Amino acid sequence: MANPRILAIVLAGGKGERLFPLTSFRSKPSVPFGARFRIVDFVLSNLVNSQIYSIYLLVQYKSQSLIEHIRQNWFFSSVGRDHFVTVVPPQMRMGPEWFQGTADAVFQNMALIKDINPELVLIFGADHIYRMDIRQMIDFHLEKSAETTVAARPVPIDTASSFGVIVAERDNKITGFQEKPKNPMPMPDNPDMAYVSMGNYIFNKDILIEALIRAEKKKQHDFGAHVIPDLVQRGSKVYAYDFGKNEVPGIKLYEEKGYWRDVGTIKAYFDAHMDMLGDRPLFDIFNKMWTIYPSRYDIPPSKILDGVIVNSVIADGSVVRGGRIENSFIGSGVVVEKGAEIKDSIIFDDVFIKANSKLHRVIVDKKNVIYEGEEIGFLPEKDRFRCHIDASGISIIPRAARYSDWLRETGNA
């Protein structure tokens, strides 16, 4: 395993508009996931587990929640100057504009790259749920003497228009790149699939700096739409790393090989949660050999006094006094009273679910009360007056929509 000097830059500024209303008060990477995590925890855990400890996190929209999460949960002891997770908001050194795109975000922070002076710069997104041994991608990059490497995976051809589509030779050298094309190029050996970019890149430092300067001069601001296609057109050594060949320790035989989900919509977000449930989940969060590091809670364990719990995840600090919880995720500090029924739902932290209420396919954001006997997720025409209904049919109660009620019910008023 090679050990060049490496700097990771994580792009964590996404608005996450399709995740509304979960992104009303926070950016997409800061959205809670799996009862105990934030979406950003997955990329950070992959980096740390891959022994990559120099990490800049570029933030932008509604970033305070994310900044607080990083401050409270992602800090390293003083073992060296190159061990850090540092949040970097827009510096606006080039003018009053915020980041204009992924490439512009890195260009505006080029001074950080020059200060660290790494051999390789990793540019990774913060919006996906997956496990990845990034060292294997680095080894591939070095073995190929690549100047740029793009993490890639096959997807069904009818979904490929949402991604950057790669055309590669047998040795994985990229010869063409289509950013979100209307008619994606199929894989040569499988017309039903297309080879797409995951939005994760490795650059040789000098190649990256030169490419960013060219892109800025042309007012081109995106890696997928501008920087990568330009490098391919120039004949640069750009290679595709097949994520499907990545081997992560502790993965069970029943898990989906190369599991990776863009949780950019409510349905995708909901479905990724369901993928983690069951005795043989597609993505098993219980992997001691490749930990996804969660939020640190200074609270007691969960307490189960009564009730029936089936195929569900209950976070620390919750109290279940009765009722039935099925195929659901219960966050920290949640109280479930007797007679409540929660099915196929995702409950964020600090929610009070009163007696005899019923929830079905509902996401309840933080600091809310579900009233006694209330039923949500059964009659959409009725739910529209009290919560947001996603196009997928999932009901969502926004963060603190019933905040004063939560304060009163939990004794915090």
TIDO-519298 format. One record per residue: x, y, z of N, C-alpha, C, O in turn; residue in one letter. Coordinates in steps of 0.05 Angstrom, whole numbers, plus 5000, padded with zeros to 4 digits. Layout:
<pts>
XYZXYZXYZXYZa
...
</pts>
This chain:
<pts>
501749765000500050005000501850255000503450285018m
501450424981503050664978502150874998499850875007a
503951055005503351265025504251535016505951655030n
503251634994503851914987502452105006500652035020p
503352355006502152565022499452635010499252704986r
497352615026494652635015493052855030493152875055i
491553015015489653195026486853125015486553094991l
484853105033482153065024480453315027480553445047a
479053375006477153605007474353495002473753374981i
472653525022469953425021468053655014467953855029v
466453624993464653834985461953784999460453604993l
461353965018459053925036457254165036456054235057a
457054305013455454545012452754515000451354714995g
451854274994449454234978446954334992446454295016g
445154464976442554554986440754324993439254335013k
440754124976438953894980436053974977434353894993g
435454124956432654224952430654004949428354034958e
431453774938429553554934429053394960427253224961r
430553464981430053345007428353525025427953475049l
427253735013425453915028423053745040422053565026f
422253795065423054005083425253935103425754085121p
426553705099428653625117431053815115432653835134l
431253965093433454155089432454445093433854625083t
430254485106429254755111431154905130431555145127s
432454765149434154895169437054785168438654865185f
437654615149440354495148441054425120439354405102r
443654385114444554295088444153995085443653855105s
444253895061443853615056445753435071444853235083k
448353495072450153315087449553305117450453115131p
448153505127447553515156444953375163444253355187s
443453275144440953135149441452885165443152725157v
440052835187440352595203439852345186438152345168p
441152125193440751875178441151635197443051635213f
439351445195439751195210439651215240440851055254g
438151405250437651445279439951555295439551655316a
442451535283444651625299446851765284448751865296r
446551795258448551915241447552165227445152225228f
449352295214448752495193449852385167451652215167r
448752475145449652375119452652415115453952245104i
453652635125456552695121458252495136460652465129v
457252365156458852175172459951945155461951825162d
458551875133459351645117461951705102463751535102f
462151935089464551995074466852045094469151955088v
466352175116468452225136469451965148471851925152l
467651775153468451515164470151365144472051235151s
469351375118470951235097473751345096475651195092n
473951615098476651735097478351645121480651565118l
477251665145478751605169479451305170481651235177v
477551135162478050845161480150775141481550575143n
480450945120482550915100485151045107486951075090s
485351135132487751265143488451525128490751585123q
486351675122486651935110485652135131483252145137i
487452295142486752455165486952755161486352915179y
487752845137487853135131485453195114485353145090s
483453315127480853345114479753635117479453735139i
479253765094477854015094474953965085474553825066y
473054085100470254045094469154315084468954505101l
468554345058467654595047464554615050463154445039l
463654815065460854845070459855105057461455275050v
457155125055456055375043453255425054452855595072q
451155285044448455355051447655245078448155015085y
446255415094445155325120447055145135446454915142k
449455255139451655085148451955055178453554895187s
450455205194450955215223450554935236452154855253q
448454795228447954535239450354345233451154195250s
451354355209453654185201456154265216457654095225l
456554535219458954625233458954525262460954435272i
456554545275456354445303456754145304457954055323e
455754005285456053715285459053635283459953465298h
460453765265463353705262464853785287466553645296i
464154015298465554115323465253915346467153865361r
462853805349462253635371463153345367463653205387q
463353255342463752975338466252895322467052665322n
467453085308469653015291472153185298472753385285w
473553095318476053225326478053015332477452795342f
480653075325482752895331484453005353484753245356f
485652825369487552915389490053025375490452975351s
491653165390493953305378496253105374498253115388s
495952945353498052745346499752845323501752725317v
498953065311500553175289499053385274496553395275g
500453555260499153775246497453685222495653825213r
498053435213496553335189494153165197493053025180d
493253175222490853035231488753245238488853365260h
486853285220484753485225482353445207482553345185f
480053525217477653565201476853855206475853925227v
477354025186476954305188474654405170474654345146t
472754545182470554655166471454915153472655085166v
470954945127471755185112469355305099468355195079v
468355535109466155675095467255835072469655865070p
465555935055466456105032468056345042467156495059p
470456375031472256595040471756855025472357075034q
470556825000469857054984472257234978472057484978m
474557114975476957264969476957374940478357564934r
475357244923475257324895473057524889472657604867m
471557594910469257774907467057684925467357514942g
464657804923462457754941460957494936459157424951p
461657354914460157114907460756874924463056844933e
458756714929459156454942460256264921460656334898w
460656004929461655814910459655784887457255764891f
460755794863459155784839458755494829457155444810q
460255304840460055024832462254874847463754984863g
462354614841464254444856467154524850468754534869t
467854574825470554654818471254934830473454974839a
469355114828469755384839470255374869471755524880d
468855194883469255164912472155094919473355204937a
473254914903476054834908477955054899479955114912v
477355184876479055404866479255624887481355734891f
476955694899477055914919478655844944479356014960q
479255584947480855494970483555374961484655204975n
484555464938487055354928489355414947491355264948m
489255624963491355684982491755465002493955415011a
489455335010489655115029491254885017492854755031l
490854834991492254614978495254674977496954504983i
495954924970498755004968500054994996502454934998k
498555065017499755065044500454775053502554735064d
498654595047499054315055501154185037502754015045i
501054255011502954154990502853854989504953724992n
500553734984500353444982501253344954501453504935p
501753084952502252964926499552914911499352954887e
497652824927494952764916492852924931492952974955l
490853014915488453154927486052984921485452924898v
484552904942482052764939479752964940479653124958l
477952954920475553124920473152934922472552794903i
471852934945469652744950467152904957467253114970f
464852794949462252904957461452814985462652624996g
459452944997458552885024455652795024454452805045a
454652705002451752664999450852374997448552324991d
452752185000452051904993452451715017453951765035h
450951495015451151285035452651045023451650925004i
454950985034456550765023458950715042459550875059y
460250485037462850435049464950405027464250295006r
467350505031469350485011472150505023472650675039m
473850315016476650325023478050495002478850404981d
478450745009479450944989482450884983483350964961i
483850745000486650674994486850504969488850514955r
484850334964484850164940484650334915485850274895q
483050554916482850734894485450884890486350934867m
486850954912489451094910491450904898493050994881i
491550654906493350464895492950434865494850414849d
490450424856489750404828490850654813492050624791f
490450884825491351134813494451124808495451214787h
495851024828498751024826499750804807501650844792l
498350574807499150354789498850434760500450354743e
496750594754496250684727497950934719497751024696k
499451034738500851294734498851504724499451664706s
496451494735494351674727494851964737496252004757a
493752154723493852434732491252504746491152674764e
489052374738486452404751485052134750485151984731t
483752064772482151814774479351884783478952034802t
477351764770474551814776473351554786473451344773v
472151554810470751324820468251284803466751474799a
467751034794465550984776464150724783465250544796a
461650704773460050464778457950434756457050634745r
457150184750454950154730452250214743451750154766p
450550334727447750374735445950314712446850314689v
443350254717441450204695441450444675441450674684p
441250384650441450594629439250794632439651034626i
436850714643434650904645434951094668433351284670d
436951054686437451244707440051404703440651584719t
441551344682444251454678444151754672446251884675a
441951864663441752144656442152324680442652564677s
442052214704442452374728445452394736446052524756s
447252264721450052244728451852334705450852384683f
454352354711456352384690457052104679457851934694g
456652064653456951804640459751784628460651964614v
461151564634463951524627464051334603462751124602i
465851404584466551214562469551154567471251324566v
470050894571472750814578473750574561472150424551a
476450554558477650334544477850094563477150114587e
478849874553478949624569480849664593480449534614r
482849834591484649884614483650094632485050184650d
481150184628479750374644480550664639479850844654n
482150714618482850994611480351124599479051004581k
479651354609477151494600477651634574479551794571i
475951584554476251714528473851904522473952054503t
471851894539469552064535468052104561468051924579g
466752334564465352394589462952564582463152784571f
460552464589458052604584456752684610456152504626q
456452934615455253024641452153034638451053204624e
450852854652447952834653446652844625445053014619k
447452664607446452664579443552564577442752404593p
442152664557439452574552439452284541437652124547k
441552224526441751954514444451834523446451854508n
444551714547447151614557448351394540446951234528p
450951394539452451184524452450924540453350924563m
451350704529451350454544454150334546455950404531p
454550144565457050004567457349814543455349704534m
459749784532460149624508459149334511458149224492p
459449224535458748944538455948904551455148684557d
454549134556451949114569450249354561450549564574n
448549334541447049564531444949664551443849884548p
444349504572442349594592443649754615442149854632d
446249784615447649914636449450134625450350124602m
449950344641451850554635453850574658453250524681a
456250664651458450694670458450994679458851164662y
457951044704457551324712459551404734460651234749v
460051664736461751774756460251794783457951854783s
461651734805460551764832461052034843460152094865m
462552214828463152474838465352484858465752674873g
466952264859469352244876471852234859471952064841n
473752404864476052434846478752434862478852514885y
480852324848483552364858485052514836485052444813i
486452724845488152884826490952894836491552904860f
492852874817495552974823495353274828493953414813n
496753364848496353644857496753844834495054014830k
498953824820499554014799497454014776496654224766d
496553774769494453744748491953884758490654024742i
491253844783488753974794488954274792487154414783l
491154384802491554674802491354794774490054994769i
492754664755492654764727489854754716488954934703e
488454534722485754504711483854704723482054814709a
484154764749482354954762482855244751480955394748l
485355304746486055574735484855604707483755814701i
485055394690483855404664480855444665479655604651r
479655284683476655294686475755574695473755674686a
477255684714476455944724476656164702474956344701e
478756144686478956334664476656324645475856524633k
475556084641473356044623470656074637468556044624k
470656144663468256164679466755904679464255894678k
468255684681467055424683467555324712469755334722q
465355234725465455204754464954924764464754884789h
464754724747463854464757465854244748466854244725d
466454054766468253834758467053654737468353604717f
464553564741463353384722462753504695463153374675g
461753744695461053874670463353994655463254014630a
465454074669467554224656470454114660471754064640h
471254074685474054004690474753734679476753704665v
473153524686473853254676473653234646475553124634i
471453334633471453324604473853464590474853374570p
474653694602476853844591479453674593481053674574d
479953544615482353384619482253144599484353084587l
479953024595479752794576480352894548481852764533v
479253124540479553234513482553304508483453284486q
483953384529486753464526488553214525490953244521r
487452984529489152744528490552684554492452524555g
489652814576490852754602490252474610488352344601s
491852364628491552084637489352074658489852094682k
486852054649484452034666483451754665482751644644v
483251634689482351354691479851324708479351494725y
478351114703475951044718476650824737477650614729a
476150864763476450654783473850514787471850644794y
473750254783471250104786470650054816471849884829d
468650204826467850184854466949894861467149814883f
465849754841464849484846467049294854466449084865g
469549354849471749184856472949254883474849124893k
471849464896472849544922472149344943469749264945n
474049254959473549054980473749185007475949285015e
471549185022471549305049471349075069469648905066v
473049065089472948855109470248855124469149065129p
469448615131467048595148464448585132462248555145g
464448615106462048615090460948325089462448135083i
458348295094457148025094456447935066456048105048k
456147685063455447575036452747665027452247685003l
450847715045448147795037447948085030445848175020y
449948245036449848535030450148575000451348414986e
449048794990449348864962452248944956453349114969e
453348814936456148874928456249154917454749234900k
458149314928458449584919456049764925455249924909g
454949724949452649894957453350184957455350264969y
451750354943452250644941449550764934448350694914w
448650954950446151084945446451394947447651494966r
445451524927445151814928442351874940440351824928d
442351964965439852004979438852294975438252434994v
438752374950438052644943435052704942434252934939g
433352504944430452544944429352414969430652234981t
426952484976425652375000425352074996425851915015i
424551984973424151694968426751544970426951334983k
428851654958431551524959432551514988433651314997a
432051735002432851745031431351545047432551405064y
428751525043427151335057427951045050428250875068f
428250985024428950715016431650625027432050395033d
433550815028436250745039436050665069437450495078a
434250785083433750705111432650415111433650255127h
430750365094429550095094431649885086431449645094m
433649955070435749775062437449685086438749475084d
437349825108438949765131437549585151438649495171m
434949525146433449365165433349065156434148995134l
432448905174432248615169434648455178436748575184g
434348195178436548025187438748005166441047935172d
438048055141439948055119439748315102438948305079r
440548535114440148795101442048825077444148705076p
441148995058442849055035445349205044447449185032l
445049365065447249525076447149485106445349605120f
449049335117448949265146450649475161453049485158d
449349635177450749845192452449725214454249855224i
451949475222453449345243455849205232455848965226f
458049355228460549255217462749365234463649595230n
463749205252465849295270468549335256470349475267k
468849225232471349245218471549495201473649565191m
469249625196469149875181466950045192464750075181w
467550165215465550315230464650575216466350715206t
462050625217461050895210460851035237459150955254i
462451235241462551365267460151545271459651725255y
458751505293456251655298456651895315458951965323p
454452035319454552265337455052165366454251945373s
456452325381457052265409454852385426454352625426r
453452205441451352295458452152255487452952045495y
451952465503452452445532449752395546448852555562d
448652165539445952095549445951795556447651645548i
443951715572443851435580442951255557442051355536p
443050995560442050805540439050835537437750965553p
437950725516435050725512433750545533435050355544s
431250595539429750445560427250345547425550495536k
426850075548424449945537422849845560423549645573i
420549965567418949885589416849675581416149495597l
415749705557413649525548413349565518414649745506d
411749405506411149435477412349215460413649035470g
411949235434412949045414414649205394413849405383v
417149105391418949235372419849025352420948815359i
419349085326419948895305421649025284420949235273v
424048915279425749005256426149305256425649435236n
427049415279427349705281429949775295431249595308s
430750025293433150125306432350335325430950525318v
433250315351432550495372435150625382436950485392i
435450885380437851025388437951065418435851025432a
440351135429440651185457438851415467438051585451d
438051395492436651615504433651615499432251805508g
432651415485429751405480428351235501429551055513s
425751285505424151135524421651035510420051185499v
421350775510419050645498417350535520418050345534v
414950655525413250575547411150375538409750265555r
410950325512408950125502408450165473409950315459g
406350045463405650065434407249875417408349675427g
407249935391408549755372410249925353409350115341r
412749845349414649975331415549765311416649555319i
415149815285415649615264417049745240416049945230e
419249625231420649725207421250025209420750165190n
422250115231422550405235425250465249426550295261s
425950725247428350835260427451035281425951225274f
428351005305427551185327430051325337431951195346i
430151595335432451745342432851775372431351655388g
434751935380435451975408433452155422432452345410s
432752095447431052275463428152255455426552435462g
427352045441424552005433423051865455424051685468v
420551955460418851815479416451705464415051845450v
415951445468413751305455411851205477412651045494v
409351305477407551235499405950975491405950885469e
404450875511402850635507400850665485399550875482k
400450455470398450445449399250575423397750565404g
401550715422402550835398403350625378404450415386a
402950665352403750485331405350635310404450825298e
407850545307409650675288410650455268411850265276i
410050495243410650295222411950435198410950635188k
414150315189415550415165416050715166415350865148d
417150805189417451095193420251155204421650985213s
420951415202423551515211423051745230421951945222i
423751705255423351905276425952025284427751885293i
426352285281428752425288428852465319427052385333f
430952595328431352635357429152805370427952975357d
428752755396427052935413424152965402423153185398d
422952735397420152735388418452595410419252385420v
416152705417414352585437411952465422410352615411f
411752205423409652065409407551975430408151785445i
405352095430403352055452401751795447401851675426k
400251725468398851475469396851455446395551645438a
396651205436394651125416394851275389392951275373n
397051405384397451535358398551325338399551115347s
398251375313399051185292400551335270399651545260k
402851225262404451335241405151115221405950895229l
404751175195405450985174406851135151405651305139h
409351055145410951185124411051485129410351655112r
412051555153412251835161415151895170416351725183v
416152125163418652225173418052465192416852655183i
418752435217418252655236420952775243422652645256v
421353025236423853165242423953245271422053195286d
426253355280426753395308424753585322423453745310k
424553545349423053715367420053745358419253955349k
418653525360415853525352414253345371415253185386n
411653385370409753225385407753095366406653235349v
407252845369404952715355402752685376403152545396i
400552805371398452825391397052555397397052375380y
395852535420394452295429392252225409390552395402e
392251975399390251885380390551985352388951915335g
392652145346393052255319393952035300395551865308e
392952045276393751855255394852005231393452175220e
397351935223398652065201399751855182400851655191i
399251895156400251705136398151515125398751325111g
395651575132393451395123391551535104390651415085f
391051795108389251955091390752205081390852405095l
391952185057393552415047391952675046393152885052p
389452665038387852915037387553045064387253295065e
387652895085387553005112390353095121390553295135k
392352945114395153005123396153265111397853395123d
395153345088396153585074395853835091397254035087r
393953835110393554065127395254075151395254275166f
396853865156398453855180401353775175403053775194r
402053695151404853625145405353635115403453675099c
407853605107408553605079408353325067409153135079h
407053305044406753045030408653045006408353204988i
410652865006412452844984411052704960409052574964d
412152744936410952624913410952314915409252184901a
412652204931412751914935410551814953410151574956s
409052004966406951934984407851925013406151885031g
410351975018411451975046410652235059411052455047i
409652225083408952465099411252555115412752395127s
411652825117413952935131413053165149411753355140i
413653145175413153365194415753515197417653405208i
415853765188418453915188419553955216418053925236p
422054025218423454075243421954285259421354505250r
421454215285420354405304417654525295416954745303a
416254375278413654475270411654505293409854665293a
412154335314410454345338412254395362411954265383r
414154585359416254625379415154695406415954585427y
413254885407412154965433410654735447410754705471s
409354565430408054335442410154135453409754015474d
412354105438414453925448415654025474416053865492w
416054285477417154395501415254335525416154265547l
412754375520410754335541410554035548410553965572r
410453865529410153575534412553455548412353275564e
414953555541417453445553418353585578420353515590t
416753795587417453935611419754135608420954215628g
420354215583422454405578421454685574423054865569n
418954725577417854995572418655185595417955425594a
</pts>
